Protein backbone atom coordinates (compact mmCIF):
# COMPACT_ATOMS: atom_id res chain seq x y z
CA UNK A 1 0.00 0.00 0.00
CA UNK A 2 1.20 3.56 -0.71
CA UNK A 3 0.62 6.20 1.95
CA UNK A 4 1.37 9.88 1.17
CA UNK A 5 2.28 12.46 3.80
CA UNK A 6 2.93 16.02 2.82
CA UNK A 7 5.81 18.10 4.17
CA UNK A 8 3.75 19.06 7.25
CA UNK A 9 2.74 15.53 8.13
CA UNK A 10 -0.73 15.57 6.55
CA UNK A 11 -2.17 12.93 4.24
CA UNK A 12 -1.22 13.54 0.66
CA UNK A 13 -2.42 12.17 -2.67
CA UNK A 14 -1.11 8.73 -3.48
CA UNK A 15 -2.12 5.52 -5.34
CA UNK A 16 -2.45 2.14 -3.73
CA UNK A 17 -0.51 -0.50 -5.66
CA UNK A 18 -3.19 -3.09 -4.69
CA UNK A 19 -6.43 -1.30 -5.60
CA UNK A 20 -5.33 1.57 -7.79
CA UNK A 21 -7.41 3.93 -5.67
CA UNK A 22 -6.23 7.36 -4.69
CA UNK A 23 -6.08 8.90 -1.24
CA UNK A 24 -7.11 12.57 -1.52
CA UNK A 25 -5.38 15.42 0.31
CA UNK A 26 -6.13 19.10 0.87
CA UNK A 27 -2.45 19.98 0.57
CA UNK A 28 -0.71 21.10 -2.57
CA UNK A 29 2.65 20.08 -1.13
CA UNK A 30 4.49 17.27 -2.88
CA UNK A 31 3.79 13.95 -1.17
CA UNK A 32 6.36 11.94 0.71
CA UNK A 33 5.91 8.38 -0.54
CA UNK A 34 6.30 5.41 1.75
CA UNK A 35 5.89 1.87 0.31
CA UNK A 36 4.65 -0.63 2.86
CA UNK A 37 4.57 -4.41 2.50
CA UNK A 38 1.29 -6.14 1.55
CA UNK A 39 -1.03 -7.10 4.38
CA UNK A 40 -3.95 -9.47 4.53
CA UNK A 41 -7.58 -8.48 5.01
CA UNK A 42 -7.61 -9.20 8.76
CA UNK A 43 -4.59 -7.03 9.32
CA UNK A 44 -6.12 -4.34 7.19
CA UNK A 45 -9.36 -4.54 9.17
CA UNK A 46 -7.43 -4.27 12.43
CA UNK A 47 -5.53 -1.34 11.08
CA UNK A 48 -8.67 0.47 10.05
CA UNK A 49 -10.01 0.19 13.59
CA UNK A 50 -7.07 2.24 15.02
CA UNK A 51 -7.97 5.82 15.97
CA UNK A 52 -7.39 8.43 13.31
CA UNK A 53 -5.48 10.73 15.66
CA UNK A 54 -2.05 10.65 14.12
CA UNK A 55 -2.81 12.92 11.21
CA UNK A 56 -5.09 15.21 13.30
CA UNK A 57 -2.38 15.67 15.97
CA UNK A 58 0.09 16.79 13.29
CA UNK A 59 -2.42 19.40 12.15
CA UNK A 60 -2.99 20.74 15.69
CA UNK A 61 0.73 20.84 16.41
CA UNK A 62 1.38 22.70 13.20
CA UNK A 63 -1.27 25.31 14.08
CA UNK A 64 0.19 25.83 17.56
CA UNK A 65 3.68 26.27 16.17
CA UNK A 66 2.44 28.80 13.63
CA UNK A 67 0.73 30.85 16.36
CA UNK A 68 3.84 30.77 18.55
CA UNK A 69 5.96 31.89 15.62
CA UNK A 70 3.54 34.77 14.94
CA UNK A 71 3.68 35.85 18.60
CA UNK A 72 7.48 35.71 18.54
CA UNK A 73 7.59 37.82 15.38
CA UNK A 74 5.27 40.41 16.95
CA UNK A 75 7.38 40.52 20.10
CA UNK A 76 10.57 41.00 18.09
CA UNK A 77 8.97 43.85 16.14
CA UNK A 78 7.85 45.51 19.39
CA UNK A 79 11.37 45.31 20.79
CA UNK A 80 12.79 46.84 17.61
CA UNK A 81 10.26 49.68 17.78
CA UNK A 82 11.04 50.31 21.44
CA UNK A 83 14.75 50.45 20.72
CA UNK A 84 14.17 53.04 17.99
CA UNK A 85 11.75 55.29 19.92
CA UNK A 86 14.53 57.69 20.97
CA UNK A 87 18.10 58.50 20.02
CA UNK A 88 20.51 59.40 22.78
CA UNK A 89 23.90 61.04 22.41
CA UNK A 90 26.23 63.82 23.49
CA UNK A 91 26.81 66.92 21.39
CA UNK A 92 27.50 70.63 21.50
CA UNK A 93 24.40 71.26 23.65
CA UNK A 94 25.18 68.51 26.18
CA UNK A 95 23.27 65.26 26.56
CA UNK A 96 20.80 65.04 23.69
CA UNK A 97 17.61 62.99 23.39
CA UNK A 98 15.37 62.83 20.32
CA UNK A 99 12.42 60.67 19.34
CA UNK A 100 12.72 58.51 16.24
CA UNK A 101 10.16 60.61 14.38
CA UNK A 102 12.10 63.80 15.16
CA UNK A 103 9.10 65.56 16.70
CA UNK A 104 10.49 65.80 20.24
CA UNK A 105 13.97 66.57 21.48
CA UNK A 106 15.73 67.58 24.68
CA UNK A 107 19.30 68.67 25.36
CA UNK A 108 20.57 69.05 28.93
CA UNK A 109 23.76 70.96 29.66
CA UNK A 110 25.42 72.12 32.87
CA UNK A 111 27.95 74.92 33.09
CA UNK A 112 30.35 75.75 35.88
CA UNK A 113 32.54 78.84 36.00
CA UNK A 114 35.26 78.69 38.66
CA UNK A 115 37.15 81.94 39.25
CA UNK A 116 39.94 83.38 41.35
CA UNK A 117 39.86 87.18 41.62
CA UNK A 118 42.29 89.58 43.27
CA UNK A 119 42.14 92.17 44.78
CA UNK A 120 38.40 92.38 43.93
CA UNK A 121 35.90 90.93 41.45
CA UNK A 122 33.20 93.46 40.54
CA UNK A 123 33.87 96.55 38.45
CA UNK A 124 34.78 99.69 40.46
CA UNK A 125 32.42 102.65 40.05
CA UNK A 126 33.55 104.84 42.97
CA UNK A 127 37.05 105.66 44.21
CA UNK A 128 36.41 103.66 47.38
CA UNK A 129 35.88 100.55 45.23
CA UNK A 130 39.56 100.62 44.28
CA UNK A 131 40.60 100.17 47.93
CA UNK A 132 39.03 96.74 48.30
CA UNK A 133 41.22 93.78 49.21
CA UNK A 134 38.97 90.78 48.61
CA UNK A 135 41.05 87.90 47.27
CA UNK A 136 38.40 85.33 46.40
CA UNK A 137 37.88 81.83 45.04
CA UNK A 138 34.33 81.51 43.80
CA UNK A 139 31.86 79.52 41.77
CA UNK A 140 31.01 82.60 39.73
CA UNK A 141 28.35 80.84 37.68
CA UNK A 142 26.65 77.42 37.96
CA UNK A 143 23.78 76.87 35.57
CA UNK A 144 21.68 74.17 33.94
CA UNK A 145 20.12 74.53 30.52
CA UNK A 146 17.30 72.62 28.85
CA UNK A 147 16.58 73.17 25.18
CA UNK A 148 14.85 71.32 22.37
CA UNK A 149 11.57 71.17 20.47
CA UNK A 150 8.13 69.64 20.99
CA UNK A 151 5.49 68.34 18.58
CA UNK A 152 7.20 69.98 15.60
CA UNK A 153 10.89 70.63 14.84
CA UNK A 154 10.10 74.34 14.53
CA UNK A 155 8.38 74.66 17.94
CA UNK A 156 11.32 75.10 20.29
CA UNK A 157 11.81 75.80 23.96
CA UNK A 158 14.67 77.01 26.15
CA UNK A 159 15.03 77.02 29.92
CA UNK A 160 18.01 78.06 32.07
CA UNK A 161 18.31 77.95 35.84
CA UNK A 162 21.01 79.61 37.95
CA UNK A 163 22.15 77.74 41.06
CA UNK A 164 24.52 80.42 42.43
CA UNK A 165 21.94 83.21 42.42
CA UNK A 166 18.84 80.98 42.38
CA UNK A 167 16.53 82.25 39.67
CA UNK A 168 14.93 81.06 36.47
CA UNK A 169 17.00 83.09 34.03
CA UNK A 170 15.29 82.03 30.80
CA UNK A 171 12.09 80.25 29.89
CA UNK A 172 10.71 80.88 26.43
CA UNK A 173 8.96 79.23 23.54
CA UNK A 174 10.20 79.84 19.99
CA UNK A 175 8.27 79.47 16.75
CA UNK A 176 10.83 79.27 13.96
CA UNK A 177 9.12 77.66 11.00
CA UNK A 178 10.30 80.41 8.68
CA UNK A 179 13.80 81.85 8.74
CA UNK A 180 12.53 85.27 7.72
CA UNK A 181 10.06 85.49 10.63
CA UNK A 182 10.50 83.72 13.96
CA UNK A 183 9.02 84.52 17.36
CA UNK A 184 10.29 84.07 20.93
CA UNK A 185 7.73 84.37 23.72
CA UNK A 186 8.55 84.45 27.42
CA UNK A 187 11.52 85.29 29.63
CA UNK A 188 14.55 86.01 27.45
CA UNK A 189 17.46 88.29 26.61
CA UNK A 190 16.55 91.40 24.68
CA UNK A 191 18.66 91.30 21.51
CA UNK A 192 20.09 94.80 21.79
CA UNK A 193 23.88 94.38 21.59
CA UNK A 194 26.36 91.56 21.02
CA UNK A 195 28.18 91.76 24.35
CA UNK A 196 25.01 91.15 26.38
CA UNK A 197 23.32 88.76 23.98
CA UNK A 198 26.41 86.53 23.80
CA UNK A 199 26.42 84.01 26.65
CA UNK A 200 28.95 84.53 29.43
CA UNK A 201 30.28 81.13 28.37
CA UNK A 202 30.96 82.39 24.83
CA UNK A 203 32.82 85.58 25.77
CA UNK A 204 36.34 86.35 24.58
CA UNK A 205 37.31 87.65 28.02
CA UNK A 206 36.73 86.33 31.53
CA UNK A 207 33.79 88.71 31.87
CA UNK A 208 32.04 91.51 29.99
CA UNK A 209 33.45 95.04 29.90
CA UNK A 210 32.75 97.89 32.33
CA UNK A 211 30.19 99.14 29.78
CA UNK A 212 27.77 96.26 30.29
CA UNK A 213 26.24 96.94 33.71
CA UNK A 214 25.46 100.57 32.88
CA UNK A 215 23.96 100.16 29.40
CA UNK A 216 22.48 96.66 29.28
CA UNK A 217 18.74 96.13 28.90
CA UNK A 218 19.38 92.54 30.00
CA UNK A 219 16.58 89.99 30.25
CA UNK A 220 12.93 90.93 30.05
CA UNK A 221 9.56 89.21 29.80
CA UNK A 222 7.75 89.68 26.52
CA UNK A 223 7.72 88.80 22.85
CA UNK A 224 10.42 89.18 20.20
CA UNK A 225 10.07 88.89 16.42
CA UNK A 226 13.20 88.32 14.32
CA UNK A 227 14.38 86.96 11.01
CA UNK A 228 16.96 86.93 8.24
CA UNK A 229 16.08 88.80 5.04
CA UNK A 230 17.69 88.51 1.60
CA UNK A 231 20.20 85.82 2.66
CA UNK A 232 23.35 85.62 0.55
CA UNK A 233 22.63 88.92 -1.19
CA UNK A 234 24.51 92.23 -0.79
CA UNK A 235 21.64 93.50 1.38
CA UNK A 236 21.60 90.41 3.62
CA UNK A 237 20.10 91.64 6.90
CA UNK A 238 18.82 90.40 10.25
CA UNK A 239 16.17 92.25 12.26
CA UNK A 240 14.82 92.05 15.83
CA UNK A 241 11.62 93.71 17.11
CA UNK A 242 10.53 93.30 20.71
CA UNK A 243 7.91 94.42 23.23
CA UNK A 244 8.50 93.72 26.93
CA UNK A 245 7.15 94.52 30.38
CA UNK A 246 10.29 96.52 31.13
CA UNK A 247 11.01 95.61 34.78
CA UNK A 248 13.49 92.80 34.20
CA UNK A 249 12.81 89.23 35.34
CA UNK A 250 12.26 89.89 39.05
CA UNK A 251 8.71 91.20 38.63
CA UNK A 252 5.71 89.21 37.43
CA UNK A 253 3.53 92.23 36.65
CA UNK A 254 4.14 95.75 35.46
CA UNK A 255 3.78 98.69 37.85
CA UNK A 256 2.11 100.92 35.25
CA UNK A 257 0.84 100.81 31.67
CA UNK A 258 4.19 101.57 29.99
CA UNK A 259 6.10 98.92 28.02
CA UNK A 260 9.66 98.56 26.76
CA UNK A 261 10.21 98.63 22.98
CA UNK A 262 13.34 97.37 21.25
CA UNK A 263 14.58 97.28 17.65
CA UNK A 264 17.85 96.02 16.15
CA UNK A 265 18.86 96.06 12.48
CA UNK A 266 21.96 94.15 11.43
CA UNK A 267 23.57 94.27 7.99
CA UNK A 268 25.51 91.10 7.20
CA UNK A 269 27.86 92.98 4.90
CA UNK A 270 29.74 89.99 3.47
CA UNK A 271 26.77 87.63 3.47
CA UNK A 272 25.72 85.18 6.16
CA UNK A 273 24.83 85.69 9.81
CA UNK A 274 27.48 85.33 12.49
CA UNK A 275 26.31 83.59 15.66
CA UNK A 276 26.51 85.47 18.94
CA UNK A 277 29.83 83.94 19.97
CA UNK A 278 33.12 85.77 20.40
CA UNK A 279 36.64 84.72 19.26
CA UNK A 280 37.20 83.14 15.86
CA UNK A 281 37.46 79.57 17.13
CA UNK A 282 35.76 78.43 13.90
CA UNK A 283 38.66 79.91 11.85
CA UNK A 284 36.66 81.66 9.14
CA UNK A 285 38.26 80.91 5.78
CA UNK A 286 36.41 83.89 4.33
CA UNK A 287 35.93 87.23 6.11
CA UNK A 288 32.67 87.74 8.01
CA UNK A 289 31.52 91.28 8.75
CA UNK A 290 28.38 92.81 10.22
CA UNK A 291 27.20 96.28 11.23
CA UNK A 292 24.30 96.76 13.62
CA UNK A 293 22.20 99.58 15.00
CA UNK A 294 19.78 99.22 17.92
CA UNK A 295 17.38 101.44 19.82
CA UNK A 296 15.44 100.87 23.03
CA UNK A 297 12.96 102.93 25.00
CA UNK A 298 11.21 102.33 28.31
CA UNK A 299 9.44 104.24 31.06
CA UNK A 300 9.59 102.76 34.56
CA UNK A 301 11.21 103.17 37.95
CA UNK A 302 14.33 101.25 36.76
CA UNK A 303 17.67 102.81 35.84
CA UNK A 304 19.59 99.59 35.12
CA UNK A 305 18.98 95.83 35.01
CA UNK A 306 20.47 92.54 36.18
CA UNK A 307 19.21 88.96 36.05
CA UNK A 308 18.25 88.47 39.69
CA UNK A 309 15.28 88.70 42.04
CA UNK A 310 15.88 92.46 42.27
CA UNK A 311 16.43 92.88 38.55
CA UNK A 312 15.22 96.50 38.50
CA UNK A 313 18.24 98.46 39.72
CA UNK A 314 19.49 101.98 40.42
CA UNK A 315 22.81 103.36 39.16
CA UNK A 316 25.88 103.70 41.40
CA UNK A 317 25.93 107.54 41.40
CA UNK A 318 23.75 110.22 42.95
CA UNK A 319 21.04 111.22 42.33
CA UNK A 320 20.32 107.91 40.62
CA UNK A 321 21.40 105.78 43.57
CA UNK A 322 17.84 104.76 44.48
CA UNK A 323 14.94 103.41 42.46
CA UNK A 324 12.36 105.87 41.26
CA UNK A 325 8.59 105.83 41.45
CA UNK A 326 6.52 103.90 38.88
CA UNK A 327 7.00 105.55 35.51
CA UNK A 328 9.41 108.20 36.82
CA UNK A 329 12.26 107.62 34.37
CA UNK A 330 11.99 107.65 30.61
CA UNK A 331 15.15 105.97 29.27
CA UNK A 332 16.10 106.12 25.60
CA UNK A 333 19.10 104.14 24.37
CA UNK A 334 20.96 103.75 21.08
CA UNK A 335 23.83 101.46 20.14
CA UNK A 336 26.14 101.00 17.15
CA UNK A 337 28.15 97.81 16.65
CA UNK A 338 30.79 96.28 14.36
CA UNK A 339 31.78 92.60 14.28
CA UNK A 340 34.49 90.98 12.17
CA UNK A 341 36.09 87.51 11.97
CA UNK A 342 38.66 86.09 9.60
CA UNK A 343 41.28 83.34 9.80
CA UNK A 344 41.66 83.36 13.57
CA UNK A 345 41.30 87.14 14.01
CA UNK A 346 38.22 88.70 15.58
CA UNK A 347 37.12 92.24 16.36
CA UNK A 348 34.12 93.63 18.21
CA UNK A 349 33.27 97.27 18.93
CA UNK A 350 30.21 98.93 20.45
CA UNK A 351 29.26 102.56 21.15
CA UNK A 352 26.37 103.29 23.54
CA UNK A 353 24.26 106.36 24.28
CA UNK A 354 21.77 106.43 27.17
CA UNK A 355 19.40 109.29 27.91
CA UNK A 356 17.69 109.42 31.32
CA UNK A 357 14.71 111.78 31.60
CA UNK A 358 13.36 112.30 35.10
CA UNK A 359 9.71 113.05 34.40
CA UNK A 360 9.14 114.21 38.00
CA UNK A 361 12.04 116.68 38.06
CA UNK A 362 11.28 120.37 37.72
CA UNK A 363 12.11 122.27 34.58
CA UNK A 364 15.64 123.62 34.89
CA UNK A 365 16.76 120.82 37.22
CA UNK A 366 20.28 119.83 36.03
CA UNK A 367 19.38 116.17 36.44
CA UNK A 368 16.12 116.32 34.53
CA UNK A 369 17.96 115.09 31.41
CA UNK A 370 21.25 113.15 31.56
CA UNK A 371 22.99 111.68 28.53
CA UNK A 372 25.53 108.95 29.28
CA UNK A 373 28.05 107.56 26.80
CA UNK A 374 30.21 104.45 26.80
CA UNK A 375 31.87 102.02 24.47
CA UNK A 376 34.62 99.50 23.90
CA UNK A 377 36.75 97.86 21.25
CA UNK A 378 38.31 94.43 21.59
CA UNK A 379 40.30 92.17 19.30
CA UNK A 380 41.87 88.74 19.52
CA UNK A 381 44.05 86.42 17.48
CA UNK A 382 45.33 82.84 17.47
CA UNK A 383 49.07 83.39 16.74
CA UNK A 384 49.60 79.74 15.82
CA UNK A 385 48.61 80.60 12.27
CA UNK A 386 51.72 82.78 11.87
CA UNK A 387 53.89 81.22 14.61
CA UNK A 388 53.34 77.45 14.56
CA UNK A 389 55.37 77.09 17.75
CA UNK A 390 52.43 78.66 19.65
CA UNK A 391 49.72 76.10 20.57
CA UNK A 392 46.84 76.09 18.10
CA UNK A 393 44.20 76.54 20.82
CA UNK A 394 45.81 79.56 22.50
CA UNK A 395 44.35 83.03 21.85
CA UNK A 396 45.59 86.45 22.98
CA UNK A 397 43.15 89.38 23.17
CA UNK A 398 43.06 93.02 24.23
CA UNK A 399 40.26 95.45 25.11
CA UNK A 400 39.79 99.15 25.78
CA UNK A 401 36.51 100.37 27.32
CA UNK A 402 35.21 103.62 28.79
CA UNK A 403 32.12 104.94 30.56
CA UNK A 404 31.30 108.64 30.95
CA UNK A 405 28.05 109.19 32.92
CA UNK A 406 28.15 112.93 32.10
CA UNK A 407 26.51 113.77 35.41
CA UNK A 408 25.71 117.45 35.94
CA UNK A 409 27.70 117.33 39.17
CA UNK A 410 29.89 114.66 40.71
CA UNK A 411 30.77 113.07 37.41
CA UNK A 412 33.28 110.20 37.42
CA UNK A 413 34.82 108.79 34.25
CA UNK A 414 35.90 105.14 34.07
CA UNK A 415 38.37 103.33 31.84
CA UNK A 416 39.40 99.72 31.37
CA UNK A 417 42.47 98.33 29.60
CA UNK A 418 42.53 94.53 29.65
CA UNK A 419 44.58 91.71 28.22
CA UNK A 420 43.65 88.03 28.32
CA UNK A 421 45.18 84.71 27.32
CA UNK A 422 42.70 81.91 26.67
CA UNK A 423 43.39 78.23 26.08
CA UNK A 424 40.43 76.54 24.43
CA UNK A 425 40.57 72.91 25.55
CA UNK A 426 37.33 72.12 23.74
CA UNK A 427 36.14 75.37 22.21
CA UNK A 428 34.00 77.56 24.45
CA UNK A 429 32.70 74.45 26.25
CA UNK A 430 35.97 73.94 28.08
CA UNK A 431 38.49 76.78 28.38
CA UNK A 432 40.88 78.48 30.79
CA UNK A 433 41.40 82.28 30.91
CA UNK A 434 43.94 84.51 32.61
CA UNK A 435 43.07 88.21 32.46
CA UNK A 436 44.80 91.34 33.72
CA UNK A 437 42.88 94.65 33.80
CA UNK A 438 44.04 98.18 34.52
CA UNK A 439 41.01 100.06 35.87
CA UNK A 440 41.01 103.84 36.17
CA UNK A 441 38.52 106.24 37.77
CA UNK A 442 38.72 110.00 37.20
CA UNK A 443 36.31 112.05 39.36
CA UNK A 444 35.34 115.54 38.29
CA UNK A 445 37.71 118.11 39.79
CA UNK A 446 39.90 115.53 41.54
CA UNK A 447 42.93 113.41 40.66
CA UNK A 448 42.17 109.98 39.31
CA UNK A 449 43.20 106.64 40.72
CA UNK A 450 43.70 103.18 39.27
CA UNK A 451 44.17 99.56 40.26
CA UNK A 452 45.06 96.27 38.62
CA UNK A 453 42.68 93.33 38.79
CA UNK A 454 43.68 89.72 38.09
CA UNK A 455 41.31 86.96 37.07
CA UNK A 456 42.00 83.26 36.58
CA UNK A 457 39.02 81.24 35.43
CA UNK A 458 38.02 77.76 34.26
CA UNK A 459 34.75 77.68 32.33
CA UNK A 460 33.41 74.21 31.56
CA UNK A 461 30.12 72.99 30.09
CA UNK A 462 29.01 69.36 30.12
C-alpha positions, 0 to 999 in steps of 0.5 A: 500500500502507498501512503502519502504524507505532505511536508507538514505531516498531513495525508497527501495524494497517493495511489495504492498499488493493490487497488489503484485507488487514490487517497485525496489530500487538501495539501498542494505540497508534494507527497512523501511516498512510503511503500509498505509491505502487503497485508492481509484483510484481517490485518487491514481490518485491524488497522482500520479500527485504530484511531485516526489521531495521528494525522489530526495531531500533526495538524494541531501541532502545526497550528500551535507552532504557527501561532507561537511563531507569529507571537514571537515575530510580533514581540521582536517587532515591538522590541525593535520599535522600542529600541528606535523610539529615541536616540541618545547622544552627546553633542554641542548642547550637552546630553541630547535625546530625540524621538525617532520621528524627530518631533520631540527633542531635549538637550541638557547641559550644565555649566560651571565657572570657577574663578579666582579674583584679586584684589576684587571681582566686581567693576569699580564705580567709585574711588572707594571701590579701588581700595578693596582687598577681597582675594576670592575663590568663587563659583562665579556661575553654575547653571543648567540649561534645557533646550529642544523642540516639541510636537514639531521641529520648529516649535522650540523651547529654552530654559536656564536655571542659575544655582549660584543666584537661584533664579529662572534666568530664561524660559521661552517658547520659539516658533521658527518655522520660517527663517525670515520670521521667527518669534520668541515668547517668554523670559529672554534676553533682549537682543540689543547688543552683542556683548550682552546677547552673547552668553557669558560662556561664549565671551572672549574675556573672563567677563564683559566690559565695564560698559555692560552693567550701565547700558544693558537692557538685560533679560525681560519678559515679553515677545520678540520677532526676528528673522533673516532677510535677503540671505546671501545677497549684498543687502543680507540683513537680520532684524529684531523687534521686541515688546516687553514689560520693562522691569526685568525678570524679578517682577511678574507684573508691570507697575504701570501701563508703559512697556519697553520697545526694542529694535535692532537692524543688522547688515551682514555685509559679506553675506551670512549671519554670524552667531553670537559667539566671540573669538574666531574659534571656527577659523573663518576661511572667508571674512565675516563682517556685520554692522548693527544699530539698535534702539530701546525705550522704556518708562519705569522706575528702573535705571539699570537691570540685572538677572536676579530677584531684584532685577530692576536696579538703580545706578551707582551715582547720585542722584540715581542711587535709588529706584524711582517711582513707577514711571518716573524715568523715561530711558532712551538708548541707542547702540552702534556695533561692528563685528568681524572675523577672519582666519583666527582674528576677531574684532568687536566694537560697540558705542552706547548712548543712554538718555535718562529723563526724570519726568518728576524733576522740575524744569531747569533741574540739572538732572532732569535730562542726563545723557551717558556715553560708553563704548569698547573695542576688543580684538583677539588672534590665534598666533599659531597661524603665523607662529606654529610654535604657539599652541593652536588653541591659545588666543591672545586678546586686548580690550579698551573700554570707557564709561562717561556718565556725564553727570551734571555734578559729581561726574566720574569717568571710568576706563578699562584696559585689559589683556587676556590669554585663553586656552580653548581645551574644547572650544568655548565648552571647556576653556581656561582664561587669565586676564589682567585689567588696569582700571582707572577712575577719574572724578570731576575736579579731583585726581584719578586713581587706578588699580590692577585686577587679576582673574583666573578662570576655568569655564566648563560645560558638560 
